Amino acid sequence: MSDIWWSLPLTLLIFFAMRRLALRIKRAFFNPLLISMAIIIPLLLLINMPYSRYFQGSAILNHLLQPAVVALALPLYEQMHQIRARWKSIITVCFIGSMTAMISGTAIALWMGASREIAATILPKSVTTPIAMAISGSLHGIPAISAICVLLAGILGAIFGHQLLNMCNIQSKAARGLAIGNASHALGTARCAEVDFQEGAFSSLALVICGIITSLLAPFVFPVLLRLFS
């Protein structure tokens, strides 16, 4: 372990430095996570270090994903007044969004000839990482690849989500927040919080509710999709 003790402090140092820089630049494409990856990956290639060894030194970050699931209860509790006031529309939007996310990615993968394992891996791409990895594992997918799919969905939503909503002339902060939280989970929510507090609140609400809906429905939706497209 002596040769990889530095991976955790290096990861944290780069991420927080990029986050600080992103707060100054304030551009959607300058995502701290994306830029951190663009720095760390070439560095590992340069020193010829396998990802498995790098992961050993920073495994604590992966262990923190499970407590993060519990922490998601906090934004849900903080937005209970919003749920009470608009619970029908919020639940409907999150249900439709969750079903669309599960069906679209999985159906396209199966239609293109993906195996059952890969299809199960792609299905939870639009929920936050710890929930997606748990769902993928329960469906016999590959949790590590699911995490990458989640990351890609989140970064794309954080960078292009607001531009797309502006092109569609969607002005409602509630609608904008729910849409991005539904499709782009924590990374999209972080971007919403930077743009507008109310958007961030609705996005965090969608993040939690969609995670719950996907967790409950994925075991039933996946077998149906397999029968339809296999």
VEXGUMI-276422 format. One record per residue (C-alpha): residue number from 1; x, y, z. Coordinates in pm, whole numbers, plus 50000, padded with zeros to 5 digits. Layout:
<nodes>
[node NUM, [X, Y, Z]]
...
</nodes>
This chain:
<nodes>
[node 1, [50000, 50000, 50000]]
[node 2, [50300, 50229, 50046]]
[node 3, [50318, 50313, 49677]]
[node 4, [49952, 50414, 49648]]
[node 5, [49892, 50607, 49971]]
[node 6, [49893, 50927, 49769]]
[node 7, [49599, 50840, 49542]]
[node 8, [49331, 50959, 49787]]
[node 9, [49487, 51298, 49875]]
[node 10, [49576, 51353, 49509]]
[node 11, [49217, 51282, 49401]]
[node 12, [49073, 51516, 49664]]
[node 13, [49329, 51787, 49592]]
[node 14, [49260, 51787, 49218]]
[node 15, [48882, 51776, 49260]]
[node 16, [48858, 52061, 49512]]
[node 17, [49105, 52270, 49312]]
[node 18, [48896, 52223, 48999]]
[node 19, [48578, 52298, 49194]]
[node 20, [48727, 52623, 49319]]
[node 21, [48833, 52712, 48966]]
[node 22, [48490, 52623, 48829]]
[node 23, [48327, 52868, 49073]]
[node 24, [48538, 53143, 48919]]
[node 25, [48496, 53045, 48555]]
[node 26, [48121, 52968, 48587]]
[node 27, [48085, 52782, 48258]]
[node 28, [47871, 52471, 48226]]
[node 29, [48135, 52280, 48028]]
[node 30, [48391, 52337, 48305]]
[node 31, [48260, 52061, 48528]]
[node 32, [48492, 51983, 48825]]
[node 33, [48439, 51609, 48796]]
[node 34, [48498, 51604, 48422]]
[node 35, [48812, 51817, 48445]]
[node 36, [48942, 51608, 48736]]
[node 37, [48904, 51293, 48527]]
[node 38, [49082, 51464, 48237]]
[node 39, [49377, 51527, 48469]]
[node 40, [49390, 51201, 48667]]
[node 41, [49348, 50955, 48378]]
[node 42, [49646, 51086, 48172]]
[node 43, [49849, 51100, 48494]]
[node 44, [49783, 50732, 48565]]
[node 45, [49870, 50644, 48205]]
[node 46, [50189, 50849, 48228]]
[node 47, [50315, 50667, 48537]]
[node 48, [50178, 50334, 48405]]
[node 49, [49964, 50264, 48711]]
[node 50, [49669, 50022, 48667]]
[node 51, [49333, 50152, 48775]]
[node 52, [49299, 49864, 49024]]
[node 53, [49600, 49987, 49221]]
[node 54, [49485, 50348, 49209]]
[node 55, [49143, 50233, 49334]]
[node 56, [49299, 50054, 49633]]
[node 57, [49438, 50378, 49764]]
[node 58, [49114, 50574, 49727]]
[node 59, [48866, 50295, 49802]]
[node 60, [48725, 50492, 50095]]
[node 61, [48549, 50718, 49843]]
[node 62, [48367, 50415, 49707]]
[node 63, [48273, 50303, 50059]]
[node 64, [48113, 50642, 50120]]
[node 65, [47861, 50579, 49841]]
[node 66, [47643, 50368, 50069]]
[node 67, [47606, 50638, 50340]]
[node 68, [47536, 50881, 50057]]
[node 69, [47216, 50688, 49978]]
[node 70, [47095, 50750, 50333]]
[node 71, [47193, 51117, 50306]]
[node 72, [46953, 51153, 50011]]
[node 73, [46669, 51145, 50266]]
[node 74, [46767, 51496, 50377]]
[node 75, [46673, 51688, 50059]]
[node 76, [46355, 51481, 50039]]
[node 77, [46261, 51585, 50394]]
[node 78, [46351, 51949, 50328]]
[node 79, [46117, 51957, 50028]]
[node 80, [45817, 51792, 50195]]
[node 81, [45618, 52116, 50163]]
[node 82, [45672, 52108, 49786]]
[node 83, [45560, 51748, 49772]]
[node 84, [45244, 51820, 49969]]
[node 85, [45156, 52116, 49749]]
[node 86, [45222, 51951, 49410]]
[node 87, [45255, 51582, 49487]]
[node 88, [45040, 51461, 49198]]
[node 89, [45232, 51644, 48927]]
[node 90, [45573, 51574, 49086]]
[node 91, [45511, 51200, 49122]]
[node 92, [45366, 51181, 48769]]
[node 93, [45663, 51360, 48615]]
[node 94, [45914, 51147, 48806]]
[node 95, [45731, 50825, 48721]]
[node 96, [45719, 50905, 48348]]
[node 97, [46080, 51020, 48351]]
[node 98, [46201, 50710, 48535]]
[node 99, [46015, 50475, 48302]]
[node 100, [46142, 50660, 47995]]
[node 101, [46501, 50646, 48119]]
[node 102, [46485, 50275, 48196]]
[node 103, [46303, 50172, 47880]]
[node 104, [46491, 50389, 47630]]
[node 105, [46846, 50294, 47723]]
[node 106, [46773, 49926, 47778]]
[node 107, [46559, 49889, 47464]]
[node 108, [46823, 50054, 47244]]
[node 109, [47096, 49833, 47393]]
[node 110, [46896, 49514, 47336]]
[node 111, [46792, 49625, 46987]]
[node 112, [47160, 49674, 46900]]
[node 113, [47242, 49322, 47018]]
[node 114, [47371, 49385, 47370]]
[node 115, [47382, 49095, 47612]]
[node 116, [47150, 49067, 47912]]
[node 117, [47440, 49169, 48137]]
[node 118, [47511, 49490, 47943]]
[node 119, [47140, 49577, 47920]]
[node 120, [47109, 49541, 48299]]
[node 121, [47415, 49761, 48336]]
[node 122, [47266, 50041, 48125]]
[node 123, [46914, 50035, 48272]]
[node 124, [46982, 50249, 48584]]
[node 125, [47189, 50513, 48403]]
[node 126, [46970, 50805, 48510]]
[node 127, [46974, 50760, 48887]]
[node 128, [47249, 50856, 49128]]
[node 129, [47557, 50635, 49142]]
[node 130, [47507, 50432, 49463]]
[node 131, [47148, 50346, 49372]]
[node 132, [47244, 50265, 49011]]
[node 133, [47521, 50030, 49125]]
[node 134, [47286, 49852, 49364]]
[node 135, [47019, 49811, 49095]]
[node 136, [47273, 49691, 48840]]
[node 137, [47409, 49433, 49083]]
[node 138, [47062, 49304, 49166]]
[node 139, [46990, 49256, 48794]]
[node 140, [47325, 49080, 48739]]
[node 141, [47474, 49373, 48554]]
[node 142, [47819, 49527, 48601]]
[node 143, [47802, 49794, 48874]]
[node 144, [48136, 49955, 48782]]
[node 145, [48021, 50016, 48423]]
[node 146, [47684, 50138, 48551]]
[node 147, [47874, 50401, 48749]]
[node 148, [48040, 50517, 48426]]
[node 149, [47702, 50535, 48248]]
[node 150, [47565, 50742, 48536]]
[node 151, [47866, 50969, 48520]]
[node 152, [47824, 51026, 48145]]
[node 153, [47452, 51098, 48181]]
[node 154, [47520, 51340, 48464]]
[node 155, [47795, 51529, 48284]]
[node 156, [47593, 51559, 47963]]
[node 157, [47293, 51689, 48157]]
[node 158, [47503, 51933, 48356]]
[node 159, [47665, 52073, 48042]]
[node 160, [47379, 52070, 47792]]
[node 161, [47063, 52044, 48005]]
[node 162, [46995, 52415, 48049]]
[node 163, [47079, 52488, 47688]]
[node 164, [46825, 52231, 47572]]
[node 165, [46557, 52365, 47808]]
[node 166, [46625, 52719, 47683]]
[node 167, [46590, 52601, 47323]]
[node 168, [46252, 52449, 47416]]
[node 169, [46154, 52776, 47584]]
[node 170, [46081, 52604, 47917]]
[node 171, [46080, 52881, 48178]]
[node 172, [45918, 52717, 48480]]
[node 173, [46182, 52664, 48748]]
[node 174, [45994, 52364, 48881]]
[node 175, [45981, 52201, 48536]]
[node 176, [46346, 52275, 48466]]
[node 177, [46460, 52136, 48801]]
[node 178, [46248, 51822, 48776]]
[node 179, [46366, 51753, 48419]]
[node 180, [46736, 51783, 48498]]
[node 181, [46714, 51601, 48831]]
[node 182, [46524, 51323, 48658]]
[node 183, [46776, 51271, 48381]]
[node 184, [47106, 51386, 48530]]
[node 185, [47082, 51309, 48904]]
[node 186, [47345, 51464, 49136]]
[node 187, [47565, 51632, 48874]]
[node 188, [47266, 51795, 48709]]
[node 189, [47131, 51895, 49049]]
[node 190, [47460, 52060, 49141]]
[node 191, [47443, 52263, 48820]]
[node 192, [47081, 52360, 48892]]
[node 193, [47176, 52477, 49241]]
[node 194, [47442, 52702, 49089]]
[node 195, [47190, 52856, 48847]]
[node 196, [46890, 52899, 49076]]
[node 197, [46802, 52785, 49429]]
[node 198, [46447, 52682, 49336]]
[node 199, [46566, 52482, 49036]]
[node 200, [46814, 52308, 49262]]
[node 201, [46542, 52226, 49515]]
[node 202, [46316, 52064, 49255]]
[node 203, [46610, 51887, 49096]]
[node 204, [46714, 51735, 49429]]
[node 205, [46354, 51631, 49481]]
[node 206, [46345, 51455, 49143]]
[node 207, [46680, 51291, 49213]]
[node 208, [46548, 51123, 49527]]
[node 209, [46202, 51029, 49398]]
[node 210, [46335, 50889, 49069]]
[node 211, [46589, 50685, 49261]]
[node 212, [46310, 50533, 49471]]
[node 213, [46082, 50469, 49170]]
[node 214, [46362, 50311, 48965]]
[node 215, [46467, 50091, 49256]]
[node 216, [46112, 49963, 49299]]
[node 217, [46025, 49915, 48932]]
[node 218, [46353, 49798, 48776]]
[node 219, [46312, 49431, 48880]]
[node 220, [45974, 49424, 48703]]
[node 221, [46057, 49639, 48399]]
[node 222, [46378, 49458, 48305]]
[node 223, [46228, 49109, 48249]]
[node 224, [45951, 49260, 48036]]
[node 225, [46205, 49439, 47817]]
[node 226, [46404, 49119, 47780]]
[node 227, [46098, 48937, 47653]]
[node 228, [46007, 49216, 47411]]
[node 229, [46351, 49272, 47258]]
[node 230, [46530, 48939, 47296]]
</nodes>
